Amino acid sequence: MLKIGSYELPSKIIMAPMAGCTDLPFRLIARSHGAKLCFFEMVDCNSITYGAKKRVRTILKTIEDDSPISAQLLGRDPSKMLEGAQEILKIAPNIAFLDINAACPAKKVIKKKAGAYLLKDETELYAIIKKISAHLPIPVTVKLRIGYDKNDPAKIAAIAHKCEASGASAIFVHGRTQAKGYSGPIDHASIKAIKDAVTIPVFGSGNIFSALQAKKMLDETGCDGILVARGALGNPWIFEEIEGYLAGGQTHTPPSWSSRKSVLKKHIIAIEKFKDHGPRGNVGHMRKAVYWYLKGLPLAAKTREKVSLVKSYDKMLQLVDDL
Ligand SMILES: Cc1cc2nc3c(=O)[nH]c(=O)nc-3n(C[C@H](O)[C@H](O)[C@H](O)COP(=O)(O)O)c2cc1C
């Protein structure tokens, strides 16, 4: 049984945290297609310490069916990070574990010396892990990239080892450097080096768009599990596809357009039900969802244009019906 600290995982396949994407509607749709363990969207520690608690509560909105779940915290100062972690636990007391983000490559995050910057500022990273893991009643994990600006398996393995020694109960690792952002190949050798350097579970992330790619990540790195990220956008079936393939080698037939459409409609209905960003804000979320499900389909560009003009929930549902 795969465990993070004392927490027994329901699956080795986890839905990755994705800011701006993995909200409650997204998670419910993913769960209805086999995602067993999900992440809330990342919480910025500054939102907590500078009083934007409404935003934090919005991110941490959940319901009974949306379980098990984990949270991720972004920040830099160990004491503020602990304060943030404790606030998250007050709002979402049932999270399975708390992850520390040392992977985000966004310019505005790096400027604040948080996210992937912590790979350059290792002492601060270890101090955060030590502080939070010493005070939190749940396991603390860390999400790394394989390096800051260059691939160096030995270096990232040493960092991972020190994260474990500081109290981390698992390591998630995006197999690209901060400098590479979200493009380019995944460095399986660096993920393998991390796996070989620690005794806690390691989860590989990067370019998991199919069951075959999931298996390749597991086989080539020896990692204990994987994170599915962009591969789930408009494609929630990926979770059952990977589970099925790993269990018995069954290959997957892509869903027909009518079943894609029916899931997309459920996604839109869930946005209307659970998001409270006002009619315009909610329609913005719906548009984004429709674009995900259209990606790669014939006439997607033409349809995108029509979608961009829709201004209400009813019209969005009607448009999807007519597609
Ligand atoms: C829109 C978007 C938002 C993301 N937000 C986060 C985040 O908040 N925290 C995090 O650790 N990773 C975040 N990621 C990274 C993913 O979790 C994942 O590690 C990365 O996309 C690589 O996997 P993929 O190539 O399979 O998409 C984000 C990725 C995307 C595309």
The ligand as a Gaussian input file, in Angstrom:
#p B3LYP/6-31G(d) Opt

LIG

0 1
 C       -2.420000      26.093000     -15.957000
 C       -1.462000      25.370000     -15.043000
 C       -1.434000      25.694000     -13.702000
 C       -0.540000      25.029000     -12.846000
 N       -0.561000      25.333000     -11.520000
 C        0.253000      24.655000     -10.667000
 C        0.225000      24.916000      -9.282000
 O       -0.515000      25.761000      -8.794000
 N        1.063000      24.189000      -8.481000
 C        1.915000      23.254000      -8.996000
 O        2.650000      22.622000      -8.243000
 N        1.960000      22.985000     -10.300000
 C        1.155000      23.649000     -11.136000
 N        1.171000      23.359000     -12.470000
 C        2.091000      22.309000     -12.961000
 C        1.401000      20.968000     -13.064000
 O        0.976000      20.493000     -11.798000
 C        2.357000      19.919000     -13.696000
 O        3.419000      19.651000     -12.832000
 C        2.902000      20.400000     -15.045000
 O        1.879000      20.952000     -15.847000
 C        3.591000      19.266000     -15.809000
 O        2.700000      18.270000     -16.163000
 P        2.056000      18.124000     -17.664000
 O        3.195000      18.330000     -18.639000
 O        1.523000      16.701000     -17.659000
 O        1.013000      19.184000     -17.765000
 C        0.318000      24.025000     -13.348000
 C        0.282000      23.711000     -14.708000
 C       -0.593000      24.373000     -15.554000
 C       -0.609000      24.010000     -17.016000

